[in-house]
Amino acid sequence: MRKKIALIGGGQIGQILAMLAAQKELGDIVILDIPELENPAKGKALDLMEMAPHGNYDAAITGTSDYKDIAGADVVIITAGRPRQAGMTREDLLAVNLDIITKVAAGVKQHAPKALCIIVTNPLDAMVYAFYKLTGFPKNQVIGMAGTLDTARWRAFVAMELGVSVSDVAGTVLGGHGPDMVPLPRLTTVGGVPLTDLATKEQIDKLATRTREAGTEIVKLFGKGSAFFSPAWSAIVIAESYLKDKRRILPCAALCEGEYGVKGLFIGVPVMVSAKGMEKIYEIKLTDEEKAMLQKTVGVVQKTVEETKL
Ligand code: A3D
């Protein structure tokens, strides 16, 4: 029997998620949106079924607004919620998206209580915390997608700056999904060569700043709405590692219970994603400067989480 992937939210990211999940044959796909947008969700699903002969994939893809249709899902990816408009911070979305996540959590808890849940909705670190609290799911079953994207952006910018293949750039970005996130140049390599040997401090600082502001750079270009291709791929990478037990080490927002000195918050840290879900958090020995930067981003996340009152 095929695996089942439920996509809660069939907007910009949701539709790309559906396409990627189909192309990768991760399983059957259900796109769930609000009742007013049930028909567009059905239309997107049908369009993707009609793409299958050229896309060369087998998957049943359906659209719905009824949570009963996500029953038995192995993976739930949540993008339900408003995206930023130009001039907005992610925190500006808190009230409206908390309301949406509350409804989504109830639906997922009732109909897909065993699924690995990947949250994408912003403000990410607070929304994944809220979803975890509202569902009461075990911590290994709830992952926030942010560091996977932030690290992809960092790797892309490093490759663009140095004119090298992005496949050879390895690195990681820690912390919350906001302008205080912590790229780690010290641990970034290009084909095994340390980035710090290949680029000047000025170049590296510029790359780190661009990474921290990458989402905003795209929001400014769009004027309305935020990035969708790269966030979708980043969530699919997590889902695939779970479904295929690939045991990839990916930067994700995971519940820290003492790791990195953080207690009771979801923060972007390197985790192993296996068939057990978020199996393990890896702790990096940070320098004092890196620790201070991480503490700053944790403070920002803590403040937003407190505003959820959960
Ligand atoms: P958009 O294209 O507006 O799609 C959101 C969809 O959610 C719409 O189709 C809505 O109708 C739907 N929706 C709203 N309420 C509900 C509900 N109760 N149940 C089901 N569906 C609902 O936005 P998008 O796809 O561009 O972005 C989705 C979210 O992802 C936003 O909150 C963004 O800020 C966030 N985002 C996060 C990242 C990260 O890296 C974490 C990156 C980019 C976007």
Boltz pocket constraint, residues with backbone or C-beta under 6 A from the ligand:
constraints:
  - pocket:
      binder: B
      contacts: [[A, 8], [A, 9], [A, 10], [A, 11], [A, 12], [A, 13], [A, 14], [A, 32], [A, 33], [A, 34], [A, 37], [A, 78], [A, 79], [A, 80], [A, 81], [A, 82], [A, 83], [A, 84], [A, 93], [A, 97], [A, 100], [A, 103], [A, 104], [A, 119], [A, 120], [A, 121], [A, 122], [A, 123], [A, 124], [A, 145], [A, 146], [A, 149], [A, 177], [A, 225], [A, 226], [A, 227], [A, 228], [A, 231]]
      max_distance: 6.0
